[in-house]
Amino acid sequence: MANIDKVAKLTEVKKLEEEKNMLYFCDICAGPGGFTEFIYYKYKTEGAKGWGITLKGKDDFRLDKFNPDSPHDNFEICYGEDGTGDITKNSNIKKFGEVIDAGTNGRGVALLTADGGFSVQGNENEQEHITKQLILCQCITAMYVLRKGIYI
């Protein structure tokens, strides 16, 4: 993430946020939260507000393991309508969108990261078929929560 950000300048506040110098972002299917940790490290002085959804349990966000230089006290985890964090369920996508909509006053987020995946060991030749639903649901979620008019 740091390399991509350095080259593409994805997290430049002036490009993403015009008011309050605050970056609104979300992290989907991304436990334990490395992307989130990086964004908070990058914005420790400017400020960032984030939301995340990921499977509850062993692959959950591990905010307690974040670098102390990554202040994340305003990161909100949402596990969707059913409390599982399963992004392949429409009701969970909708609930996550509602939480972000409320938190951004209807504006949406300016930056989205996603890292959903699972092991396809033994089925490597079928990985696209096996993961297509998860990838599609991450794309649908992105369209649901991203701010309109963001061009980088």
C-alpha positions as CSV (number, residue, x, y, z in Angstrom):
1,M,0.0,0.0,0.0
2,A,2.8,2.4,0.8
3,N,4.5,1.8,-2.5
4,I,1.3,2.3,-4.5
5,D,0.6,5.4,-2.5
6,K,4.0,6.8,-3.1
7,V,3.7,6.3,-6.9
8,A,0.0,7.2,-7.4
9,K,-0.4,9.7,-4.5
10,L,-3.7,8.0,-3.6
11,T,-4.0,9.5,-0.2
12,E,-3.2,13.1,-0.9
13,V,-5.8,15.0,1.1
14,K,-6.0,17.9,-1.3
15,K,-7.1,15.6,-4.0
16,L,-9.6,13.6,-1.9
17,E,-11.1,16.1,0.6
18,E,-11.9,19.7,0.1
19,E,-13.2,20.5,3.6
20,K,-11.7,20.0,7.0
21,N,-8.6,18.4,5.5
22,M,-10.1,15.0,6.6
23,L,-9.8,11.8,4.7
24,Y,-12.9,9.6,4.8
25,F,-12.1,6.0,3.8
26,C,-13.3,2.5,4.2
27,D,-11.6,-0.9,4.3
28,I,-13.6,-3.9,3.2
29,C,-12.8,-7.6,3.7
30,A,-9.4,-6.5,5.0
31,G,-8.9,-7.9,8.5
32,P,-6.5,-7.7,10.3
33,G,-6.3,-4.2,8.9
34,G,-2.9,-3.4,7.4
35,F,-4.4,-0.9,4.9
36,T,-6.2,0.8,7.7
37,E,-3.1,1.0,9.8
38,F,-1.1,2.5,7.0
39,I,-3.8,5.2,6.3
40,Y,-3.9,6.2,10.0
41,Y,-0.1,6.3,10.1
42,K,-0.1,8.5,7.1
43,Y,-2.8,10.8,8.5
44,K,-1.8,11.0,12.1
45,T,-1.6,14.8,11.9
46,E,-4.1,15.7,9.1
47,G,-6.8,13.3,10.3
48,A,-8.7,10.4,8.9
49,K,-12.0,8.8,9.6
50,G,-12.5,5.2,8.6
51,W,-15.1,2.4,8.5
52,G,-14.4,-1.3,8.0
53,I,-16.2,-4.5,7.4
54,T,-14.6,-7.9,7.5
55,L,-15.5,-11.4,8.8
56,K,-15.9,-11.5,12.5
57,G,-13.6,-14.0,14.2
58,K,-10.1,-15.2,13.5
59,D,-9.7,-12.9,10.5
60,D,-11.1,-9.8,12.2
61,F,-9.5,-6.4,12.5
62,R,-6.7,-6.4,15.0
63,L,-6.7,-2.7,16.0
64,D,-4.9,-3.7,19.3
65,K,-1.9,-4.8,17.2
66,F,-1.6,-1.5,15.3
67,N,1.6,0.6,15.5
68,P,1.2,3.2,18.3
69,D,2.0,5.8,15.7
70,S,-1.2,5.0,13.9
71,P,-4.0,6.7,15.9
72,H,-7.2,4.9,15.0
73,D,-9.6,5.9,17.8
74,N,-12.2,7.0,15.2
75,F,-12.2,3.7,13.2
76,E,-15.7,2.1,13.1
77,I,-16.1,-1.6,12.5
78,C,-19.4,-2.7,11.1
79,Y,-20.4,-6.4,10.9
80,G,-23.5,-5.8,8.8
81,E,-27.1,-6.5,9.5
82,D,-26.5,-10.1,10.7
83,G,-23.3,-9.4,12.7
84,T,-21.0,-11.7,10.7
85,G,-19.3,-9.2,8.5
86,D,-20.0,-11.4,5.5
87,I,-19.9,-9.0,2.5
88,T,-21.5,-11.6,0.2
89,K,-24.9,-10.9,1.9
90,N,-26.9,-8.1,0.5
91,S,-28.2,-7.0,3.9
92,N,-24.7,-6.6,5.2
93,I,-23.6,-4.5,2.2
94,K,-26.7,-2.3,2.7
95,K,-26.1,-1.9,6.4
96,F,-22.4,-1.0,5.8
97,G,-23.5,1.6,3.3
98,E,-26.0,3.1,5.7
99,V,-23.4,3.4,8.4
100,I,-21.0,5.2,6.0
101,D,-23.8,7.4,4.7
102,A,-24.7,8.5,8.2
103,G,-21.0,9.1,9.1
104,T,-20.2,11.2,6.0
105,N,-23.5,13.1,5.9
106,G,-24.4,11.4,2.6
107,R,-21.2,12.2,0.9
108,G,-19.6,8.7,0.9
109,V,-15.9,7.8,1.2
110,A,-13.1,9.2,-0.9
111,L,-10.8,6.2,-0.7
112,L,-11.7,2.5,-0.5
113,T,-9.4,-0.5,0.1
114,A,-10.4,-4.1,-0.2
115,D,-8.4,-7.3,0.3
116,G,-11.0,-10.1,0.4
117,G,-9.7,-13.6,-0.3
118,F,-9.4,-17.1,0.9
119,S,-7.3,-20.2,0.3
120,V,-7.8,-22.0,-3.0
121,Q,-5.0,-24.5,-2.2
122,G,-5.5,-27.6,-4.3
123,N,-7.9,-25.7,-6.6
124,E,-5.5,-23.1,-8.0
125,N,-6.8,-23.6,-11.6
126,E,-10.3,-22.8,-10.4
127,Q,-9.5,-19.7,-8.3
128,E,-11.3,-17.2,-10.5
129,H,-14.5,-19.3,-10.4
130,I,-14.2,-19.9,-6.6
131,T,-13.6,-16.2,-5.7
132,K,-15.9,-14.5,-8.2
133,Q,-18.8,-13.9,-5.8
134,L,-16.5,-12.3,-3.2
135,I,-14.8,-10.1,-5.8
136,L,-18.2,-9.1,-7.2
137,C,-19.5,-8.2,-3.8
138,Q,-16.4,-6.1,-3.0
139,C,-17.1,-4.2,-6.3
140,I,-20.8,-3.7,-5.5
141,T,-19.9,-2.4,-2.0
142,A,-17.4,0.0,-3.6
143,M,-20.0,1.4,-5.9
144,Y,-22.4,1.7,-2.9
145,V,-20.1,3.6,-0.6
146,L,-17.7,5.6,-2.8
147,R,-18.3,9.3,-3.2
148,K,-19.5,10.4,-6.5
149,G,-17.2,12.7,-8.5
150,I,-13.8,11.5,-7.1
151,Y,-11.2,11.5,-9.8
152,I,-7.6,10.9,-9.2
